[in-house]
Amino acid sequence: MNFSVLLQGEKIFYLIEPTDENLQKYADWSKSPDGSETFLGDCVSDCYKMHLREENTVFIPAGYVLVLIYL
């Protein structure tokens, strides 16, 4: 299990369940020359968005694919 503590500011987490299908899509996306122009969350069936605010902590299950945006 991983965790993130945010002392100040905001972060947006996008979490993708580590199914065989999603991990294969992640592998394909990460090797693609267009990867920087394609949002991985659009390539999978379920992508969970979580907005973390100042002084919050989040626990992330092991194996989940994580996309993180700092605001």
C-alpha positions in Angstrom: 0.0 0.0 0.0 1.2 3.5 -0.8 0.1 6.8 0.7 0.4 10.4 0.0 0.2 13.3 2.5 -0.5 16.8 1.2 0.8 19.5 3.5 -0.3 22.4 1.3 -1.8 23.0 -2.1 -3.9 20.5 -4.0 -3.4 17.4 -6.1 -5.7 15.4 -8.4 -5.2 11.7 -8.4 -6.5 9.4 -11.2 -6.5 5.8 -10.1 -6.8 2.8 -12.4 -7.5 -0.7 -11.1 -4.6 -3.1 -11.8 -6.6 -5.6 -13.9 -4.8 -7.6 -16.6 -6.6 -5.6 -19.3 -5.7 -2.2 -17.7 -2.1 -3.2 -17.1 -1.8 -4.2 -20.7 -3.3 -0.9 -21.8 -0.9 0.9 -19.5 2.1 -0.9 -21.1 0.8 -0.1 -24.6 0.2 3.5 -23.7 3.6 4.0 -22.0 5.4 2.6 -25.2 3.3 4.7 -27.6 4.9 7.8 -29.2 1.5 9.5 -28.7 1.4 8.8 -25.0 2.1 12.3 -24.0 -0.9 13.5 -26.0 -3.3 10.8 -24.8 -4.8 10.7 -21.3 -4.4 7.1 -20.0 -7.8 7.4 -18.2 -9.5 7.6 -21.6 -8.0 4.3 -22.6 -9.5 2.2 -19.8 -13.1 1.4 -18.8 -12.9 2.8 -15.2 -10.6 5.7 -14.0 -11.3 7.1 -10.6 -10.7 10.8 -9.9 -9.8 12.0 -6.4 -9.1 15.6 -5.4 -6.8 15.8 -2.5 -6.7 19.1 -0.6 -4.3 20.6 2.0 -3.8 18.5 5.2 -5.3 15.4 3.7 -3.9 11.9 3.5 -4.8 9.2 1.0 -4.0 5.5 1.0 -3.6 3.9 -2.4 -3.9 0.1 -2.8 -0.8 -1.6 -4.1 -0.6 -2.1 -7.8 -3.0 0.6 -8.8 -1.9 2.7 -11.8 -1.6 6.3 -10.7 -1.8 9.6 -12.7 -1.0 12.6 -10.6 -1.6 16.3 -11.3 -0.3 19.0 -9.1 -2.4 22.2 -9.0 
